[in-house]
Amino acid sequence: MELEEKTMKDEHFTETLDGWEEWDEPFEVRLDKIYRLKVMLDEESRLRYARTKGREEGIKEGRQQVKTKVIRNGYENGVSLSTLSMLTGYSEKKVRCIIQSFQNEKESRVQN
């Protein structure tokens, strides 16, 4: 769909545009309408961007949690470091760090 078609289907845009048929309005009034429309469209754009970024970050965080669970379960079941690295796409060094964090977590629970 072309930009013009999308714009004409936008309720905010068409509501603001409806009154513009009256060209006898002073320039300042028309300018004010343009400014209000720009503010609305900018805010809508910011919200759309925030929703998209939020979704992307949520998906990324979810994937990281799954990989961490794979490493934990694999480690607890004797899966090798290289296999865990291959399965998760993490370097062996990063897998080692995650395993170390599990071990530190266990130690702190035992101490408490």
C-alpha positions as CSV (number, residue, x, y, z in Angstrom):
1,M,0.0,0.0,0.0
2,E,1.4,3.4,-1.0
3,L,2.1,6.1,1.6
4,E,-0.7,8.3,0.2
5,E,-3.3,5.4,0.7
6,K,-2.1,4.7,4.2
7,T,-2.2,8.4,5.1
8,M,-5.8,8.8,3.8
9,K,-6.9,5.9,5.8
10,D,-5.5,7.4,9.0
11,E,-8.4,8.7,11.1
12,H,-6.4,11.5,12.8
13,F,-5.1,12.7,9.5
14,T,-8.4,12.7,7.7
15,E,-10.1,14.4,10.7
16,T,-7.6,17.2,10.6
17,L,-7.7,17.4,6.8
18,D,-11.5,17.6,6.6
19,G,-11.6,21.2,7.5
20,W,-8.9,22.2,5.1
21,E,-11.2,22.5,2.2
22,E,-12.0,26.0,3.4
23,W,-9.1,28.0,2.0
24,D,-10.5,31.2,3.2
25,E,-9.0,30.3,6.7
26,P,-6.2,32.5,7.7
27,F,-2.7,31.1,7.1
28,E,-2.1,31.0,10.9
29,V,-5.1,28.7,11.4
30,R,-4.0,26.3,8.7
31,L,-0.4,26.4,10.1
32,D,-1.8,25.6,13.6
33,K,-3.7,22.6,12.1
34,I,-0.5,21.4,10.4
35,Y,1.4,21.7,13.6
36,R,-1.3,19.8,15.6
37,L,-1.3,17.0,13.0
38,K,2.5,16.8,13.1
39,V,2.5,16.5,16.9
40,M,-0.1,13.7,16.7
41,L,1.8,11.8,14.0
42,D,5.2,12.3,15.8
43,E,3.6,10.8,19.0
44,E,2.1,7.9,17.1
45,S,5.5,7.2,15.5
46,R,7.3,7.3,18.9
47,L,4.7,4.9,20.3
48,R,5.0,2.5,17.3
49,Y,8.8,2.6,17.7
50,A,8.6,1.9,21.4
51,R,6.3,-1.1,20.9
52,T,8.5,-2.5,18.2
53,K,11.7,-2.1,20.3
54,G,9.9,-3.6,23.4
55,R,8.8,-6.6,21.4
56,E,12.3,-7.1,20.0
57,E,13.9,-6.8,23.4
58,G,11.3,-9.2,24.9
59,I,12.0,-11.8,22.2
60,K,15.8,-11.4,22.7
61,E,15.4,-11.8,26.5
62,G,13.2,-14.8,26.1
63,R,15.8,-16.5,23.8
64,Q,18.5,-15.8,26.3
65,Q,16.5,-17.3,29.1
66,V,15.9,-20.5,27.0
67,K,19.6,-20.7,26.2
68,T,20.5,-20.3,29.9
69,K,18.0,-23.1,30.7
70,V,19.5,-25.3,28.0
71,I,23.0,-24.7,29.5
72,R,21.8,-25.4,33.1
73,N,19.9,-28.6,32.2
74,G,22.7,-29.8,30.0
75,Y,25.4,-29.1,32.6
76,E,23.4,-30.9,35.3
77,N,23.0,-33.9,33.0
78,G,26.7,-34.1,32.0
79,V,26.5,-32.5,28.5
80,S,30.0,-31.3,27.4
81,L,30.9,-27.6,27.3
82,S,31.5,-27.8,23.5
83,T,28.1,-29.3,22.9
84,L,26.4,-26.7,25.0
85,S,28.3,-24.0,23.1
86,M,27.2,-25.5,19.8
87,L,23.5,-25.8,20.9
88,T,23.3,-22.2,22.2
89,G,25.6,-20.4,19.8
90,Y,27.5,-19.0,22.8
91,S,31.3,-19.3,23.0
92,E,32.7,-21.9,25.4
93,K,34.0,-19.0,27.5
94,K,30.4,-17.6,27.9
95,V,29.0,-21.1,28.6
96,R,31.7,-21.5,31.3
97,C,30.7,-18.1,32.8
98,I,27.0,-19.1,32.9
99,I,27.9,-22.4,34.5
100,Q,30.0,-20.6,37.1
101,S,27.0,-18.3,37.9
102,F,24.9,-21.5,38.6
103,Q,27.6,-22.8,40.9
104,N,27.9,-19.5,42.7
105,E,24.1,-19.4,43.1
106,K,24.1,-22.9,44.6
107,E,26.9,-22.0,47.0
108,S,25.1,-18.9,48.2
109,R,21.9,-20.9,48.8
110,V,23.9,-23.5,50.8
111,Q,25.5,-20.8,52.9
112,N,22.1,-19.2,53.8
